[in-house]
Amino acid sequence: MTPNFRTELRQLLAKLSGFPIGATDYVSYFVNDSGEPMVFVQQQGEKSATLLHSDLDWEPHPVTGPTTTMADTAPEEMKQKLKNVSIDGGLLSTPMCGSAILGRDEAQWLDACFSASTPLRAD
């Protein structure tokens, strides 16, 4: 491992995602089971972090807390539709980050990142 590995990795992830990543930011990289890379960035002193997902065109998605589910965020009318089109309402347990739908492995990784980056967030 080169002495500048962390710096080089940050630069590579910033180039890959098109998102600025600073030297003191908490950064995590993940590849889901479909081979899609994802990057989590928590900038020093910011209240929210950022999720960058290749399958979502690297569009920054704010991360303000642990992941939610469709049951947590969908309007009541949508919840009823989801209950009707899925076995035992299974779609309601689909993990979400804002409007981004996540796989369970992605949600577990994202929750771990959010927890690990807590000391960097603003009060």
C-alpha positions, 0 to 999 in steps of 0.5 A: 500500500502506498503512503498516499493510498487514501488520497489516491482512493478519494481522488479516484472515487471523486472522479468516478462519481463526479462528487467532491470528496475532501481529505477529512470526509468519511468515505465508504465504497460498496459494490452491490450484487449487480456489480453497481458501485456506490459511494457514501460521503460524510463531509466534516461538520455537515448534518447530512451525508451523501449517497452516490449510486452508479445505477442512479447516474451518480445523482447525490442523494442526501442521507439524514438518518438510517434507511427507511422503508416504503411503509415509512414514507409512502402516502396511505393510498400508495400503501394500499396499492403496494399491499394489493400487488405484493404477497403479504405486502412485501413491497412495503418493507423495501428499503429506501433512502429518500426517493431511492429504492435500495436492496437490503444489502445496500441498506445495511451498508448505508446504515453502517456508514451512517452510524460510523460517520456520526462523529463528523456530523454537526450538532 
